Amino acid sequence: MLELILIFLTRLLTGAIPRSHGFQFEPVAQRIYYANHSSHLDTLLIWSLIPRPQRARVRPAAAKDYWWSSSWRRYLAENVFHAVPVLRHREHSDDNPLADLEAVLANGDSLIFFPEGTRGNGDAVQPFKSGLYYLVKACPNVSLVPVYIRNLNRVLPKGALLPVPLLCNVEFGAEFKMAENELKADFMARAQTKLEALIPE
């Protein structure tokens, strides 16, 4: 019931519907949906647009220092989104912050991931950090789907407590895979270019 309420409220506040640029949710495949990051609502919005039969196998990557910082956020992360906690800052030099995400992929689930690593201002895509490359390197058969979200940073600006209704665009790009023996720099540039190509003119 809570899941349905959150989806209803998210769609009501944003008016968002998925717009495809060569992407279809069917047939079902293991995917990493990677997106620009400008609001705490980014995860909820993408998650709410994935068809319900697939949503149960899609695990959002969520910043542990934010989503596990209060009991209600933790409840949503663990019991509604089934999110995977990610350490944005290593506690020890030998920690692998991607270990839990790699385990999710190894289990056959999909991910929602934000390769910028932190929220931007919504005006431009920030340079990607290398996490996306290492995730795909660990699971090279996974498909990648770029997702560009526009205006969501204005629905819930940084520091705001209450959202403001505003129409948002969510652009899903065609899925692709890492090329065999693709160099890290080439892959990162290609993945970011595919996301930036979805920015409405």
TIKE-329880 format. One line per 4 residues: their letters; for each residue x, y, z of N, C-alpha, C. Coordinates in pm, 1 decimal. Example, Ala and Ser with C-alpha at 12.3 -4.5 7.8 and 13.67 -1.06 7.14 Angstrom:
BEGIN
AS = 1319.0:-569.0:780.0:1230.0:-450.0:780.0:1320.0:-330.0:780.0  1285.0:-225.0:708.0:1367.0:-106.0:714.0:1290.0:3.0:787.0
This chain:
BEGIN
MLEL = 82.3:-120.5:0.0:0.0:0.0:0.0:86.6:126.8:0.0  190.6:129.3:84.9:278.9:246.1:90.4:346.5:268.0:-43.8  385.1:159.3:-109.5:447.2:169.9:-241.6:353.6:240.9:-339.5  227.7:203.0:-341.0:130.5:263.3:-433.2:106.9:409.9:-400.5
ILIF = 103.9:444.0:-271.5:84.8:583.5:-230.2:201.9:668.6:-276.5  324.7:618.7:-257.0:443.5:693.7:-298.4:445.8:715.5:-449.6  409.5:613.3:-523.5:407.1:625.1:-669.5:302.9:727.2:-713.0  183.8:720.8:-652.8:77.9:816.4:-685.6:122.3:959.5:-656.7
LTRL = 180.2:983.5:-538.3:222.5:1117.7:-500.5:335.3:1167.9:-589.8  427.9:1078.5:-624.6:539.4:1116.9:-710.5:489.7:1160.1:-847.3  399.9:1083.5:-903.9:347.3:1118.2:-1035.5:260.9:1242.6:-1030.1  189.6:1261.6:-919.5:107.5:1381.1:-902.9:194.0:1506.4:-894.0
LTGA = 303.9:1499.6:-818.4:391.4:1614.4:-798.2:470.6:1649.3:-923.4  510.0:1548.4:-999.4:600.9:1571.6:-1111.6:533.1:1568.6:-1248.2  417.4:1504.8:-1256.1:351.4:1489.2:-1385.6:434.5:1411.1:-1485.1  532.1:1337.7:-1435.2:630.1:1273.1:-1523.2:578.0:1141.5:-1579.5
IPRS = 603.6:1121.7:-1707.0:584.4:992.9:-1771.0:713.5:961.9:-1845.9  747.6:834.4:-1858.7:873.4:802.4:-1928.0:863.3:832.1:-2077.4  967.6:892.2:-2132.1:975.7:916.9:-2275.8:1092.9:836.7:-2330.2  1065.3:757.5:-2430.7:1165.0:664.3:-2482.0:1239.1:720.8:-2601.7
HGFQ = 1369.2:698.9:-2601.6:1454.7:731.0:-2716.3:1520.1:600.2:-2760.3  1435.6:507.4:-2803.9:1486.6:378.2:-2847.9:1491.0:273.5:-2739.4  1428.4:301.1:-2625.7:1430.0:205.6:-2514.3:1291.5:148.2:-2490.5  1285.6:18.0:-2458.5:1161.3:-47.7:-2419.4:1188.3:-130.7:-2293.8
FEPV = 1093.5:-129.6:-2200.6:1108.7:-209.8:-2079.2:1099.4:-359.3:-2108.6  1030.9:-394.1:-2214.3:1020.5:-533.7:-2256.8:1109.4:-556.1:-2379.0  1174.0:-672.3:-2389.8:1173.1:-782.8:-2294.0:1254.4:-750.4:-2168.3  1224.5:-822.9:-2062.7:1292.4:-800.7:-1935.2:1439.3:-837.0:-1948.2
AQRI = 1525.2:-753.4:-1892.1:1669.5:-779.2:-1893.5:1730.1:-722.8:-1766.0  1848.4:-772.3:-1732.4:1919.8:-713.8:-1618.8:1984.0:-584.1:-1666.3  1958.4:-475.9:-1592.9:2002.1:-344.6:-1638.2:2059.8:-261.5:-1523.6  2143.2:-166.2:-1561.4:2180.5:-56.5:-1472.4:2119.1:69.5:-1532.6
YYAN = 2018.7:124.4:-1464.5:1962.3:253.1:-1503.6:2050.8:360.1:-1439.7  2125.0:433.8:-1521.0:2212.9:536.1:-1463.2:2164.4:674.3:-1505.4  2166.2:767.0:-1410.1:2100.1:895.3:-1431.6:2178.8:1010.5:-1371.7  2143.5:1130.6:-1416.9:2193.6:1251.0:-1351.6:2126.5:1263.6:-1215.8
HSSH = 2191.9:1335.8:-1125.7:2147.2:1339.3:-986.0:2137.5:1484.2:-939.3  2012.5:1531.3:-914.3:1996.0:1669.6:-868.8:1896.6:1683.1:-754.0  1838.4:1571.7:-708.9:1736.4:1578.2:-604.2:1729.9:1445.7:-528.6  1686.6:1452.5:-403.7:1663.9:1328.8:-327.5:1547.7:1248.7:-386.1
LDTL = 1467.6:1309.8:-472.2:1355.1:1240.6:-534.0:1393.1:1163.7:-660.5  1516.2:1175.8:-705.6:1558.3:1109.5:-830.1:1531.5:959.6:-825.6  1576.0:897.4:-718.6:1557.8:752.7:-704.3:1410.7:714.9:-709.2  1329.2:785.6:-631.8:1186.4:756.2:-624.4:1120.2:771.2:-761.0
LIWS = 1158.7:874.2:-835.9:1094.9:898.4:-964.9:1127.1:787.4:-1064.9  1254.0:752.6:-1079.0:1290.1:645.5:-1172.6:1224.7:513.8:-1130.9  1234.0:483.0:-1003.8:1176.1:359.1:-949.1:1027.1:351.2:-977.4  956.3:465.5:-964.4:811.3:466.3:-982.3:770.3:445.8:-1127.6
LIPR = 859.9:473.2:-1222.7:827.4:461.8:-1364.4:858.6:323.7:-1423.0  927.4:242.0:-1347.8:957.7:106.2:-1393.3:833.9:19.4:-1371.4  792.0:-58.8:-1471.1:672.1:-141.7:-1455.0:678.6:-227.8:-1330.0  564.4:-241.8:-1264.5:560.0:-310.3:-1135.3:620.3:-451.2:-1137.1
PQRA = 594.7:-533.7:-1239.4:653.9:-668.9:-1237.2:806.4:-667.6:-1236.5  866.6:-562.6:-1293.9:1012.7:-553.3:-1298.1:1068.7:-482.1:-1175.2  989.3:-395.5:-1114.9:1036.4:-308.9:-1006.8:1091.9:-388.7:-889.2  1035.3:-506.0:-863.5:1078.5:-586.9:-749.9:1222.5:-634.4:-762.8
RVRP = 1274.8:-637.3:-886.8:1413.3:-681.9:-908.4:1505.8:-565.4:-943.9  1460.4:-442.9:-915.0:1543.1:-324.3:-938.9:1579.9:-263.7:-804.5  1710.1:-255.2:-775.9:1758.9:-210.9:-645.3:1830.5:-76.6:-660.5  1778.0:29.6:-601.7:1847.5:158.6:-609.1:1972.3:160.8:-521.4
AAAK = 2077.3:222.3:-573.1:2193.9:252.2:-490.1:2161.0:377.3:-409.7  2180.0:372.4:-278.7:2140.8:484.4:-192.7:2253.2:519.7:-96.1  2278.2:648.8:-82.4:2384.2:695.3:7.0:2352.6:656.4:151.7  2440.8:579.2:211.1:2415.9:528.5:346.4:2408.0:641.5:447.8
DYWW = 2490.5:746.4:431.1:2491.9:855.0:528.5:2363.4:937.0:526.6  2284.9:928.8:416.5:2157.4:1001.3:410.7:2039.4:910.0:441.1  2025.6:801.9:365.7:1906.6:717.9:376.5:1902.3:636.0:504.7  2015.5:612.8:566.1:2017.1:537.0:691.7:2041.7:628.8:811.5
SSSW = 2014.9:758.5:794.3:2040.9:854.3:902.2:1920.6:877.5:992.2  1804.1:826.9:953.8:1685.2:837.9:1038.6:1601.6:711.9:1021.7  1516.2:685.9:1118.8:1439.9:560.7:1116.1:1341.4:555.2:999.3  1277.9:667.2:963.9:1179.1:662.6:855.7:1245.5:650.4:719.6
RRYL = 1361.3:717.5:702.1:1434.3:701.0:575.7:1484.3:557.9:561.0  1535.7:505.9:670.0:1585.1:367.7:665.9:1471.5:270.4:634.3  1354.7:295.5:691.7:1240.4:207.9:663.8:1207.6:210.3:514.9  1201.4:330.2:455.1:1172.6:340.5:311.9:1279.8:269.4:230.0
AENV = 1406.0:294.9:263.7:1516.6:236.6:187.6:1513.0:84.6:192.2  1490.2:28.5:309.2:1500.2:-116.3:325.1:1371.1:-190.2:289.3  1257.2:-133.4:322.5:1132.9:-208.2:311.3:1047.0:-171.0:190.5  1070.5:-54.8:131.8:993.6:-13.9:14.0:1079.5:-20.3:-111.5
FHAV = 1194.7:48.3:-110.9:1280.5:52.4:-229.0:1373.9:-67.8:-238.7  1397.5:-136.2:-124.9:1496.7:-244.0:-119.6:1631.5:-192.5:-171.8  1666.9:-75.5:-122.6:1787.7:-7.3:-167.7:1913.9:-74.6:-115.4  2023.3:-43.0:-181.9:2154.2:-95.0:-144.4:2236.4:20.2:-86.6
PVLR = 2280.9:11.7:38.6:2357.5:121.2:96.6:2495.3:134.2:33.0  2532.0:259.0:5.7:2662.2:287.0:-55.8:2736.6:386.7:31.6  2860.1:355.6:62.3:2944.9:446.8:138.5:3004.3:550.0:43.1  2970.8:677.3:63.3:3027.9:781.0:-23.5:3170.3:816.3:17.4
HREH = 3204.6:784.1:141.4:3340.1:809.3:190.7:3388.3:682.3:260.4  3500.6:629.5:216.9:3552.2:504.7:273.6:3588.3:522.0:420.4  3547.3:425.1:500.6:3583.8:426.0:641.4:3724.4:370.7:660.7  3764.7:279.9:570.9:3899.2:223.2:573.7:3953.2:220.3:431.7
SDDN = 4082.8:233.0:418.8:4144.0:244.2:286.1:4121.6:121.1:200.0  4100.4:4.7:262.3:4082.2:-117.3:184.2:3934.7:-152.1:161.5  3843.6:-62.2:200.5:3700.4:-85.1:176.4:3670.9:-80.2:27.2  3580.0:-166.1:-18.4:3529.1:-159.0:-154.9:3387.0:-104.0:-147.0
PLAD = 3365.7:24.6:-177.9:3232.1:83.2:-164.3:3130.3:24.5:-260.0  3176.6:-50.1:-360.0:3086.4:-108.7:-458.4:3052.6:-254.7:-430.0  3107.1:-310.5:-322.5:3092.8:-454.4:-296.7:2946.7:-498.7:-292.1  2862.1:-424.1:-220.9:2721.6:-463.4:-210.2:2649.1:-451.4:-343.9
LEAV = 2686.6:-350.8:-423.2:2625.2:-334.1:-555.0:2667.5:-446.8:-649.2  2792.6:-485.5:-641.3:2840.6:-596.7:-723.7:2767.9:-726.0:-685.7  2740.6:-743.8:-556.5:2668.9:-863.1:-511.0:2526.3:-864.9:-564.9  2462.6:-748.6:-571.8:2327.3:-738.8:-627.4:2327.6:-779.1:-774.5
LANG = 2425.4:-730.4:-849.4:2435.0:-767.1:-990.9:2463.8:-915.8:-1006.5  2549.9:-968.4:-921.8:2582.0:-1111.2:-928.6:2459.2:-1196.8:-900.3  2363.8:-1141.3:-825.3:2240.4:-1212.5:-792.8:2135.2:-1201.3:-903.6  2166.8:-1124.1:-1007.9:2075.0:-1111.9:-1120.5:1980.0:-994.3:-1113.9
DSLI = 1990.2:-911.3:-1009.6:1902.1:-795.0:-998.4:1957.5:-678.3:-1080.3  1870.7:-579.2:-1102.6:1910.2:-457.0:-1171.5:1936.2:-347.0:-1068.9  1997.1:-237.5:-1115.5:2032.4:-126.0:-1027.2:1982.3:6.5:-1083.6  1957.3:100.0:-992.9:1947.3:242.3:-1026.9:2070.8:306.8:-967.1
FFPE = 2146.1:379.4:-1049.3:2279.0:425.9:-1007.3:2300.9:568.3:-1057.3  2372.3:647.9:-976.0:2400.7:787.0:-1010.2:2552.5:805.6:-1019.9  2607.5:798.8:-1140.7:2754.0:797.6:-1155.4:2823.2:929.9:-1125.8  2746.1:1039.3:-1110.6:2810.3:1164.9:-1071.4:2858.9:1159.1:-926.5
GTRG = 2796.6:1072.3:-847.2:2841.4:1052.4:-709.9:2778.4:1145.7:-608.9  2735.1:1263.3:-651.0:2670.4:1358.0:-561.5:2575.6:1442.8:-643.1  2487.7:1514.5:-574.1:2387.6:1593.9:-645.7:2448.9:1716.2:-712.3  2402.4:1743.9:-833.7:2441.5:1864.4:-903.6:2331.4:1968.7:-895.2
NGDA = 2348.1:2076.9:-973.2:2249.6:2185.1:-969.5:2137.8:2167.1:-1071.5  2144.3:2058.9:-1149.5:2039.8:2032.9:-1246.0:2059.3:2098.3:-1380.6  2162.0:2182.1:-1393.8:2184.0:2253.5:-1519.7:2273.1:2176.6:-1616.8  2360.8:2092.7:-1565.4:2452.2:2017.3:-1650.5:2488.2:1886.5:-1581.4
VQPF = 2529.4:1788.5:-1661.4:2573.8:1660.7:-1606.9:2717.7:1676.3:-1558.8  2742.9:1640.8:-1433.8:2877.1:1649.7:-1379.5:2963.2:1534.1:-1429.8  3095.2:1548.7:-1428.8:3182.0:1437.9:-1471.4:3154.0:1312.4:-1390.0  3150.4:1198.9:-1459.9:3122.8:1072.0:-1392.5:3242.2:1028.0:-1308.9
KSGL = 3213.3:968.1:-1195.3:3315.9:897.9:-1119.2:3327.0:756.7:-1176.5  3428.5:683.9:-1136.2:3461.4:557.6:-1203.1:3376.8:438.2:-1159.8  3286.4:457.5:-1063.2:3209.1:345.4:-1011.0:3131.3:269.3:-1117.1  3072.9:341.6:-1212.3:2993.9:275.6:-1316.1:3080.0:178.8:-1396.2
YYLV = 3201.1:219.5:-1427.3:3291.4:133.0:-1503.8:3319.5:3.6:-1427.3  3350.5:14.6:-1298.7:3387.1:-105.2:-1222.4:3268.2:-197.4:-1200.6  3147.9:-141.0:-1189.9:3028.9:-225.2:-1179.6:3008.7:-307.8:-1306.0  3021.5:-241.3:-1420.0:3000.8:-311.8:-1547.0:3115.5:-408.1:-1574.1
KACP = 3233.7:-372.0:-1532.3:3348.6:-461.0:-1547.4:3326.3:-591.1:-1469.9  3262.9:-579.5:-1351.6:3236.2:-697.5:-1269.3:3120.9:-781.4:-1324.8  3034.5:-717.9:-1404.3:2918.2:-788.2:-1461.0:2900.0:-740.5:-1604.9  2985.5:-783.4:-1697.4:2988.2:-726.8:-1832.6:2865.2:-756.6:-1917.2
NVSL = 2782.2:-850.8:-1877.0:2662.8:-882.7:-1955.9:2543.5:-792.8:-1923.5  2556.3:-709.3:-1821.4:2445.8:-621.9:-1784.9:2428.9:-512.4:-1890.7  2304.1:-475.0:-1918.6:2275.3:-365.8:-2011.3:2270.2:-233.5:-1935.0  2309.5:-126.6:-2002.1:2307.9:6.1:-1941.7:2200.1:90.8:-2007.9
VPVY = 2124.8:164.0:-1926.7:2018.3:250.5:-1977.1:2040.4:391.5:-1921.8  2077.6:487.3:-2006.6:2089.4:624.9:-1958.5:1951.9:686.0:-1935.1  1938.7:760.2:-1825.5:1811.8:824.1:-1790.8:1840.0:969.2:-1753.1  1782.6:1062.6:-1828.6:1802.2:1204.1:-1795.6:1675.2:1259.3:-1732.7
IRNL = 1690.8:1320.8:-1614.2:1579.5:1378.7:-1540.7:1592.5:1531.0:-1542.9  1484.7:1596.1:-1585.7:1487.4:1742.9:-1594.3:1382.7:1804.0:-1501.0  1422.1:1906.9:-1428.9:1335.4:1989.1:-1342.7:1311.5:1931.7:-1203.5  1357.0:1810.5:-1175.4:1326.4:1753.6:-1044.7:1394.9:1829.9:-932.2
NRVL = 1508.6:1892.5:-962.1:1576.3:1972.6:-860.7:1492.6:2093.6:-819.2  1397.1:2133.3:-905.4:1308.7:2245.1:-870.7:1185.7:2197.8:-793.1  1151.7:2068.6:-804.9:1041.1:2012.7:-726.3:1081.0:2003.5:-579.7  1203.3:1957.8:-554.9:1255.1:1950.7:-417.7:1398.0:2003.8:-418.5
PKGA = 1413.0:2138.1:-413.5:1547.5:2196.3:-415.4:1630.1:2152.0:-295.9  1760.5:2159.2:-311.8:1850.4:2121.7:-203.5:1822.1:2206.1:-80.2  1800.4:2139.4:32.7:1771.5:2208.8:157.2:1624.0:2228.8:185.7  1537.8:2205.0:84.5:1393.7:2222.5:103.3:1334.3:2101.9:175.0
LLPV = 1228.2:2125.2:250.3:1161.8:2017.8:323.6:1035.6:1970.4:253.4  969.8:2059.9:180.5:844.8:2025.6:114.5:857.8:2040.3:-36.5  808.5:1942.8:-112.7:815.8:1950.1:-258.8:714.1:2048.1:-316.2  744.9:2098.2:-435.6:657.9:2190.0:-508.0:616.2:2122.3:-638.5
PLLC = 486.2:2112.3:-667.9:444.3:2047.3:-793.0:502.2:2118.4:-916.0  558.2:2042.1:-1006.4:618.8:2097.8:-1127.3:637.7:1985.0:-1227.3  610.5:2012.0:-1354.2:625.6:1908.8:-1456.1:772.3:1874.1:-1477.4  800.2:1746.1:-1483.8:936.5:1697.4:-1505.0:941.9:1609.6:-1629.8
NVEF = 1057.1:1608.1:-1693.9:1082.2:1518.5:-1806.6:1173.9:1406.5:-1760.8  1144.3:1284.5:-1802.6:1231.3:1170.2:-1775.7:1256.0:1100.4:-1908.9  1378.5:1109.9:-1956.5:1414.2:1058.3:-2088.8:1494.4:929.0:-2072.9  1443.7:819.4:-2129.1:1513.3:691.2:-2126.3:1582.7:669.2:-2260.9
GAEF = 1714.8:656.2:-2259.0:1789.8:631.7:-2380.7:1800.2:483.5:-2413.0  1840.9:454.6:-2535.7:1855.8:315.7:-2580.1:1961.5:244.9:-2496.1  1932.9:118.9:-2462.4:2028.7:44.8:-2380.2:2147.9:-1.3:-2463.8  2259.9:-19.1:-2395.9:2383.4:-60.0:-2461.7:2466.5:-139.1:-2362.4
KMAE = 2575.0:-196.5:-2410.4:2664.7:-273.1:-2324.6:2808.5:-225.6:-2343.2  2890.5:-259.7:-2245.9:3032.7:-231.0:-2258.0:3090.2:-315.2:-2370.7  3172.4:-254.2:-2454.0:3236.1:-327.3:-2562.4:3348.8:-414.7:-2507.1  3373.5:-523.8:-2572.5:3480.1:-613.3:-2528.9:3613.8:-539.9:-2531.5
NELK = 3687.9:-549.7:-2421.7:3819.2:-486.3:-2407.4:3812.6:-333.6:-2416.5  3695.0:-275.3:-2389.8:3682.6:-129.4:-2394.9:3761.4:-66.6:-2279.7  3841.2:32.8:-2312.5:3922.3:100.8:-2211.5:3832.9:184.0:-2119.5  3879.9:199.9:-1997.1:3801.8:272.8:-1897.2:3766.0:412.5:-1945.6
ADFM = 3863.5:487.1:-1994.7:3837.8:624.8:-2037.8:3736.7:628.8:-2152.2  3747.3:534.0:-2244.9:3655.0:530.1:-2358.3:3513.1:498.0:-2312.6  3501.1:401.3:-2221.3:3369.6:364.6:-2171.5:3305.9:480.3:-2095.7  3381.6:544.2:-2007.1:3326.5:653.8:-1928.7:3280.0:768.2:-2017.5
ARAQ = 3359.4:799.7:-2119.3:3321.8:906.9:-2210.7:3196.7:869.5:-2289.8  3188.5:745.3:-2333.2:3073.4:700.3:-2411.5:2946.4:700.6:-2326.3  2955.9:652.7:-2203.0:2839.2:648.9:-2114.4:2788.9:789.8:-2082.9  2880.5:882.0:-2057.1:2838.3:1018.8:-2025.3:2779.0:1087.5:-2148.1
TKLE = 2838.6:1063.4:-2265.4:2786.7:1122.9:-2388.4:2644.1:1075.9:-2417.1  2618.3:947.2:-2392.5:2483.5:894.0:-2415.3:2381.2:957.7:-2322.1  2420.9:988.3:-2198.4:2329.6:1055.2:-2106.9:2308.5:1200.6:-2149.1  2415.6:1270.3:-2183.9:2404.0:1410.8:-2222.5:2324.8:1428.5:-2351.2
ALIP = 2323.3:1326.5:-2435.8:2247.9:1333.5:-2560.7:2097.5:1337.7:-2536.5  2053.7:1302.6:-2416.7:1910.9:1302.2:-2382.7:1862.1:1434.9:-2330.5  1952.4:1530.4:-2308.3:1911.5:1659.9:-2254.7:1825.1:1731.8:-2357.4  1700.7:1766.9:-2322.2:1613.6:1836.3:-2418.5:1672.3:1969.8:-2460.8
E = 1656.9:2001.5:-2585.5:1711.3:2129.5:-2635.3:1618.0:2244.9:-2602.4
